[in-house]
Amino acid sequence: MTDRPEPWQPGSGPAVAGKRFAPATERNRDAILAVLRDELPPSGQVLEVASGSGEHAVHFATALPALDWQPSDPDPAALASIEAWRAEAGLANLLPAIKLDAAAQWPVDKADAVICINMVHISPWAAAIGLMQGAGKVLPPGGLLYLYGPYFREGIVTAPSNLAFDASLRARDAAWGLRRVEDVIAIADEEGLDFQRLVEMPANNLSLLFRRPF
């Protein structure tokens, strides 16, 4: 089954008391968690940029109780969904959602790790640049920036499903679309973040891991 995180649209899924449901989340959350378990610090605060529905935040905060999880999103409806999921979960380590636009001034000044799932291709390039700038400012030495999503790679044949997804995104908004891994690494490098490794993920997605150097 393909894992294509389409931008949520009214009517595209059930809504219960403000909760949104993203079908891709259930398919990718355990694969992402397996990577995060090996890379996140044993304790501290994780800032999730572009938390969307809030389902990932609940899943990860449940699985990693020693970490405080800070969800965020620029969209008021997404913030309401996150809060609905958070209220239902009742997790002490899942913090209230905050409004954060990756391309604007961040309302936080520190985090032990930053993760961003399925945002870079469903946003203007300025959001990716802002993500790197923000992460470079809030992360401590050795702090992790984790990205997940579909990407193009130099010298690697792109899966037909990714090509079709890229075309559908660009038809919806010319500023959206799959990005080249090499371009993402380049803007990270400009903000002092070192590319650590790439992890192949199910359904033609990738995990990209960066750290602020010591």
VMD Tcl script that draws the C-alpha trace (Angstrom):
set ca {
  {0.00 0.00 0.00}
  {1.32 3.42 -0.88}
  {1.98 5.95 1.86}
  {0.96 9.27 0.41}
  {0.26 11.99 3.00}
  {-2.17 14.11 1.02}
  {-2.92 17.54 2.49}
  {-6.01 17.13 4.66}
  {-9.17 18.59 3.15}
  {-12.58 19.08 4.77}
  {-14.56 15.95 4.08}
  {-11.48 13.83 3.32}
  {-11.79 11.90 6.58}
  {-13.96 11.64 9.65}
  {-13.87 14.39 12.24}
  {-14.87 13.68 15.82}
  {-14.98 16.62 18.24}
  {-12.36 18.46 16.18}
  {-10.13 15.41 15.60}
  {-8.63 14.89 12.17}
  {-7.57 11.50 10.85}
  {-4.62 11.02 8.46}
  {-4.64 7.45 7.07}
  {-0.91 7.59 6.23}
  {-0.09 8.06 9.90}
  {-1.19 4.57 10.89}
  {0.87 3.11 8.05}
  {4.13 4.95 8.73}
  {4.20 5.65 12.47}
  {5.85 2.41 13.60}
  {8.56 2.55 10.93}
  {9.33 6.14 11.96}
  {9.29 5.20 15.64}
  {11.84 2.46 15.03}
  {14.29 5.06 13.69}
  {13.50 7.58 16.42}
  {14.11 5.04 19.20}
  {17.72 4.73 18.06}
  {18.32 8.45 17.52}
  {16.43 10.51 20.11}
  {18.01 11.33 23.47}
  {16.87 9.27 26.48}
  {15.14 12.32 27.98}
  {14.42 15.96 27.18}
  {12.00 17.80 24.92}
  {11.19 16.98 21.32}
  {9.71 19.72 19.14}
  {7.50 18.35 16.37}
  {7.13 20.89 13.55}
  {3.96 20.60 11.44}
  {2.23 18.03 13.64}
  {-0.87 17.98 11.43}
  {-3.66 15.90 12.90}
  {-1.73 15.15 16.11}
  {-1.81 11.37 15.68}
  {1.96 11.02 15.41}
  {2.43 13.10 18.56}
  {0.14 10.82 20.56}
  {1.78 7.66 19.22}
  {5.33 8.81 19.88}
  {4.59 10.35 23.28}
  {2.94 7.08 24.33}
  {5.88 4.98 23.14}
  {8.57 7.32 24.55}
  {7.31 8.37 28.00}
  {10.69 9.74 29.16}
  {10.55 12.45 26.48}
  {8.35 15.55 26.60}
  {6.64 15.94 23.22}
  {5.88 19.47 21.97}
  {3.48 19.41 19.00}
  {3.06 22.46 16.78}
  {1.36 23.61 13.60}
  {0.52 26.92 11.88}
  {-3.07 25.87 11.06}
  {-5.75 26.60 13.70}
  {-7.81 23.58 12.64}
  {-4.75 21.34 13.01}
  {-4.06 22.82 16.45}
  {-7.64 22.03 17.46}
  {-7.21 18.45 16.22}
  {-3.96 18.03 18.15}
  {-5.64 19.26 21.31}
  {-8.56 16.89 20.79}
  {-6.21 13.93 20.45}
  {-4.16 15.14 23.42}
  {-7.23 15.46 25.65}
  {-8.32 11.95 24.76}
  {-4.85 10.47 25.32}
  {-4.30 12.12 28.71}
  {-0.51 11.84 28.49}
  {1.54 13.84 30.98}
  {4.46 14.12 28.56}
  {2.38 15.43 25.62}
  {2.44 19.22 25.90}
  {-0.23 21.66 24.68}
  {0.08 22.39 20.98}
  {1.66 25.69 19.96}
  {1.26 27.75 16.80}
  {4.48 27.57 14.81}
  {5.10 28.52 11.20}
  {8.39 26.97 10.09}
  {9.11 29.94 7.81}
  {8.50 32.57 10.51}
  {9.90 33.42 13.94}
  {9.68 30.35 16.17}
  {7.98 30.72 19.58}
  {10.48 28.36 21.24}
  {14.15 28.96 21.97}
  {15.37 25.46 22.73}
  {14.60 21.80 22.11}
  {16.67 18.66 22.52}
  {15.46 17.32 19.17}
  {13.31 18.54 16.27}
  {11.27 16.26 14.02}
  {9.26 17.14 10.93}
  {7.14 14.57 9.10}
  {5.66 15.11 5.64}
  {5.96 18.91 5.54}
  {8.80 19.74 3.19}
  {6.93 18.70 0.03}
  {3.54 20.13 1.12}
  {4.79 23.67 1.72}
  {6.79 26.36 -0.10}
  {10.57 26.00 -0.18}
  {10.74 28.90 2.30}
  {9.31 26.55 4.93}
  {12.21 24.11 4.43}
  {14.68 26.95 4.74}
  {12.91 28.18 7.88}
  {12.95 24.67 9.31}
  {16.74 24.50 8.98}
  {17.20 28.00 10.37}
  {14.91 27.31 13.33}
  {16.46 23.94 14.11}
  {19.93 25.43 13.90}
  {18.95 27.95 16.57}
  {17.06 25.76 19.05}
  {19.09 22.53 19.00}
  {21.96 21.95 21.44}
  {25.29 20.54 20.27}
  {24.60 17.00 19.12}
  {20.87 17.71 18.84}
  {18.88 15.79 16.21}
  {16.82 17.11 13.31}
  {14.75 14.29 11.79}
  {12.85 14.59 8.50}
  {10.53 12.04 6.91}
  {8.84 12.02 3.54}
  {9.26 11.34 -0.19}
  {12.26 12.89 -1.95}
  {14.10 12.86 -5.26}
  {17.73 11.67 -5.22}
  {20.56 12.29 -7.62}
  {21.29 9.17 -9.66}
  {18.37 7.18 -8.21}
  {15.39 6.28 -10.39}
  {12.26 7.81 -8.87}
  {9.34 5.47 -8.19}
  {6.33 6.09 -10.47}
  {4.15 6.67 -7.40}
  {6.44 9.51 -6.28}
  {6.41 11.06 -9.75}
  {2.61 10.98 -9.81}
  {2.43 12.41 -6.30}
  {4.82 15.22 -7.21}
  {2.71 16.10 -10.26}
  {-0.49 16.15 -8.18}
  {1.09 18.43 -5.58}
  {2.41 20.89 -8.17}
  {-0.99 20.95 -9.89}
  {-2.55 21.90 -6.56}
  {0.08 24.52 -5.67}
  {3.05 25.44 -7.85}
  {5.14 26.13 -4.73}
  {4.74 22.54 -3.50}
  {6.41 19.36 -4.71}
  {8.98 16.72 -3.86}
  {12.45 18.13 -3.10}
  {15.90 16.84 -3.94}
  {17.75 15.30 -1.00}
  {20.87 17.14 -2.11}
  {19.10 20.52 -1.94}
  {17.81 19.80 1.56}
  {21.29 18.80 2.71}
  {22.70 22.01 1.20}
  {20.37 24.32 3.15}
  {21.00 22.33 6.32}
  {24.72 22.80 5.84}
  {24.22 26.55 5.47}
  {22.63 26.59 8.93}
  {25.40 24.57 10.53}
  {23.60 21.23 10.60}
  {25.56 18.14 9.62}
  {23.89 15.47 7.50}
  {24.32 12.14 9.32}
  {22.54 9.49 7.30}
  {19.63 8.51 5.11}
  {17.31 5.64 5.98}
  {15.19 3.90 3.36}
  {11.60 3.70 4.58}
  {8.51 1.79 3.38}
  {6.48 3.01 0.41}
  {9.38 4.91 -1.24}
  {9.84 7.36 1.62}
  {13.07 8.41 3.33}
  {14.27 9.45 6.75}
  {16.93 12.19 6.71}
  {18.93 12.70 9.90}
  {20.93 15.82 10.75}
  {22.74 16.92 13.91}
  {24.08 20.16 15.20}
  {27.82 19.56 15.59}
  {29.55 19.64 18.96}
}
mol new
graphics top color blue
foreach p $ca { graphics top sphere $p radius 0.5 }
foreach p [lrange $ca 0 end-1] q [lrange $ca 1 end] { graphics top cylinder $p $q radius 0.2 }
display resetview
